[in-house]
Amino acid sequence: LQKKQKDKRYQEKVLLSQLNQLILSKQEQERYHLYSKKNEEETITKKEQKEYAVLINLEEELRNKRVAILIQLAQIRAVNYWKYSDC
């Protein structure tokens, strides 16, 4: 039983570490927000639109990976992820 608990704690630690790494870099976040604002104001250039689309896709991919990790964490902790998520 103790070994199983240690394994769970280790798995949680690894998953939490992965979760914390699955974000846009600070520079990417800044550009994302800049382009989002420019897009709303309709002042975004074609080049910026292309880069914004790449950042949107990257953020979506990272978000999907974070959700997958959260589901794994919920399973380890025997918690119903869908009960507490906004998904």
N, C-alpha and C positions, 0 to 999 in steps of 0.2 A: 504493500500500500504506500509506504514512504517513497519508494523508488518511482512509483506511478505519479505521485504528487510532484516530485522533483522534475520528472520528465515534462509534466504539464507546465510547471513554472518555467522551465527552460524553453519550451515551445512558445509560451506567452512572451518571454523576453525576446526571442528571435523575431516573432511576428510584430511586436511593438517596435523593435528596431527597424524592421523593413517598412512598417507603416510610416514612421517618422522620416524616412528617406524618400518617400513617394510624393514629393511636392515639386512644383516648379522652383527653379532657382530664384533668388531675390531679383536678379536682373530680368529673368523671364516674367516674373510677377509684375514688375514695374512696367515692362513693355505691354503686357497683357492689359493692365489697367489703363495705360495711356491710349492704347488702340481702342479699347472699349469706349472710353470717353470720346475719342475722335469719331468713332463709328456712330455713337449717339448724336453727336453734333454735326454729323455728315461732313466732316472735314478730313476724313481718312483718305490717303492716297492709294492708288492701285497696289503699289509695292507694299505698303503697310497692311492693306487688306489681305494680301497673300501671307505675310508673316503672321498676322492675327489669326488667320485660318489654321496655320500650322500650330500656333500656341493653343488654340481652342481644342484641336485634335489631341495634342499632347496632354493637356489638362484633363480631357475626357478619359484618355487611356489611363492616366495616373489615378483618377477618381475610381475607375472600374477596378483597378488593382487594389486600391484601399478598401473598397467594399468587399472584395473577395477575402482580404485579410481580416476584416471585421467579422465576416461570417465565420471564418476559421476560429477566431478568438471566441466568438459566441459559442461555437460547438465545444471548444475546450472547457469553457466556463459553464456549459450546460444552460445557456441563456438563449431565449428565442430572439434572434436578431431582428426579425421583421416586426416584432411587437414594439420595439423601441426605436426603429429607424423611421426616417421621413420618406423612405423610398416607396 
